[in-house]
Amino acid sequence: MKLPATVILAHPFLLYMNLEAALKPRVCLAGKIEDMGLGEQIKGPKLLTALRMTEKRFVKAFINCHPKDVADELMEYYTKAKGVKRLSEASKKKSNEGFPY
């Protein structure tokens, strides 16, 4: 996200939130909303507020506020962004059967 250190110090919740499950999908959705030209841009303080919201409140405020067809497209994009796992996480298949050699 390339935030300055002063922003991180002012908003320490960013250190505790899950990057892959919460921060990245929400920032990607903000970019998608901006690309589609829907409503206000989610930048600055509004983005930090969006990152701090609960999942239910975030979906209500930024996805379900649009017409149904647009909301469905945004929700599909958001769930896909949340479902993307790093390659190392997705390909982990450890089976500890027997001796480790």
Secondary structure, 3 states (H helix, E strand, C coil): CCCCHHHHHHCCHHHHCCHHHHHHHHHHHHHHHHHHCCCCCCCCHHHHHHHHCCHHHHHHHHCCCCCHHHHHHHHHHHHHHHHCCCHHHHCCCCCCCCCCC
